[in-house]
Amino acid sequence: MSDRLPTRERCYLHFSLSYTSDMLSNINGAGLQYADDCTVLMTEKDSLELQMKIENCQQIQTWMDRWNQLINYQKTEIVVFNEDITPPIINANTTQISTSSKVLGITVDDHLTFKKQYSISTKCLTQRMNMLKLFIYAGLSPDTSKKILTQVIMPKALYGASL
């Protein structure tokens, strides 16, 4: 049995932008923004319709033109869930399909698993714990060690844990 959702094709575009406070109000899809990043979720019943929807992202371009902004196509990612589509052309720029993207610090892959996120987090936490061990062996006080553990290591370990 497949873990994939059978009903609709899904993808999202991840743009790195500035001045994004009003961009999502006119977008043809759902959006998430934080600071200068914006992620747009678009759904369609079939992959050809989805591809056309992506290629006709006129709302994004209109908004960008109004603010004299450019989309950085080297940082723009498209992740497609459930189906393969050919790399779309958005405003004469070919945008490559990616198998994963980072959204608010959490890596999401095209199968909606968190294997890559787990791998990245494990590596980072191992490095931080090894560094803390070195400091402890060098004579770091227990109180300072506890502060480093609770303020530097634990937040990284728990970020996104509820997913």
ZADOMI-574196 format. One record per residue (C-alpha): x, y, z; residue in one letter. Coordinates in steps of 0.5 Angstrom, whole numbers, plus 2048, in hexadecimal, padded with zeros to 3 digits. Layout:
    X    Y    Z  residu
    X    Y    Z       A
...
END
This chain:
    X    Y    Z  residu
  800  800  800       M
  803  807  7FE       S
  804  80D  803       D
  802  811  7FE       R
  7FB  815  7FE       L
  7F7  813  7F8       P
  7F2  819  7F7       T
  7F6  81F  7F4       R
  7FD  821  7F2       E
  801  825  7F6       R
  807  829  7F6       C
  80A  82F  7F9       Y
  80E  835  7F7       L
  813  838  7FC       H
  815  83F  7FA       F
  81A  843  7FE       S
  817  84A  7FE       L
  817  851  801       S
  811  855  803       Y
  80C  84F  803       T
  807  852  808       S
  801  852  803       D
  804  84E  7FD       M
  800  848  7FF       L
  7F9  84B  7FF       S
  7F8  84A  7F8       N
  7FC  844  7F7       I
  7F8  83E  7F3       N
  7FA  839  7F9       G
  7FB  839  800       A
  802  83C  803       G
  806  83D  808       L
  80B  842  80A       Q
  811  844  80F       Y
  815  84A  80E       A
  818  84A  807       D
  816  843  805       D
  80F  841  802       C
  80C  83A  801       T
  806  839  7FC       V
  802  832  7FC       L
  7FE  831  7F6       M
  7FA  82B  7F4       T
  7F6  828  7EE       E
  7F3  822  7EC       K
  7F8  820  7E7       D
  7FF  822  7E6       S
  7FE  825  7DF       L
  7F9  82A  7E2       E
  7FE  82B  7E8       L
  804  82C  7E3       Q
  800  832  7E0       M
  7FE  835  7E6       K
  805  835  7E8       I
  807  838  7E2       E
  802  83D  7E2       N
  804  840  7E9       C
  802  847  7E6       Q
  800  849  7ED       Q
  807  849  7F0       I
  80A  84C  7EA       Q
  805  852  7EA       T
  806  853  7F2       W
  80E  852  7F0       M
  80D  858  7EB       D
  809  85C  7F0       R
  80F  85C  7F5       W
  814  85C  7EF       N
  817  855  7F2       Q
  81A  850  7EE       L
  819  848  7F0       I
  81F  845  7F1       N
  81E  83F  7EC       Y
  825  83C  7EF       Q
  821  83B  7F6       K
  81A  839  7F3       T
  819  832  7F5       E
  813  82E  7F2       I
  811  828  7F6       V
  80C  823  7F3       V
  808  81E  7F7       F
  805  818  7F4       N
  807  819  7ED       E
  80C  81B  7E8       D
  80C  821  7E4       I
  811  825  7DF       T
  815  82B  7E2       P
  810  830  7E1       P
  812  837  7DE       I
  810  83D  7E2       I
  811  844  7DE       N
  816  841  7D9       A
  81A  83D  7DF       N
  81A  836  7E0       T
  819  834  7E7       T
  81C  82D  7E9       Q
  818  828  7ED       I
  81B  826  7F3       S
  81A  820  7F8       T
  81A  824  7FE       S
  81A  82B  801       S
  81B  82F  808       K
  814  832  80A       V
  815  836  811       L
  81B  832  813       G
  818  82B  811       I
  81A  827  80B       T
  814  824  807       V
  815  81F  802       D
  811  81D  7FC       D
  80E  817  800       H
  80C  81B  806       L
  811  817  80A       T
  816  81A  80F       F
  81C  816  80E       K
  820  81B  80B       K
  81E  820  811       Q
  820  81A  816       Y
  827  819  813       S
  829  821  813       I
  826  822  81A       S
  82A  81B  81C       T
  830  81E  819       K
  830  825  81C       C
  82E  822  823       L
  834  81D  823       T
  838  823  821       Q
  836  827  827       R
  836  822  82C       M
  83D  820  82A       N
  83F  827  82B       M
  83B  828  832       L
  83F  821  834       K
  846  825  832       L
  844  82B  836       F
  842  826  83C       I
  849  823  83C       Y
  84C  829  83C       A
  849  82B  842       G
  843  82F  841       L
  83E  82F  847       S
  838  82B  847       P
  834  831  848       D
  837  834  841       T
  836  82D  83E       S
  82F  82D  840       K
  82D  834  83D       K
  831  832  836       I
  82D  82B  836       L
  826  82F  838       T
  827  835  834       Q
  82B  833  82E       V
  82A  82B  82D       I
  823  82A  82F       M
  820  82F  82B       P
  823  82C  825       K
  821  825  827       A
  81A  827  828       L
  819  82C  822       Y
  814  828  81E       G
  813  822  822       A
  80C  822  822       S
  80B  821  81B       L
END
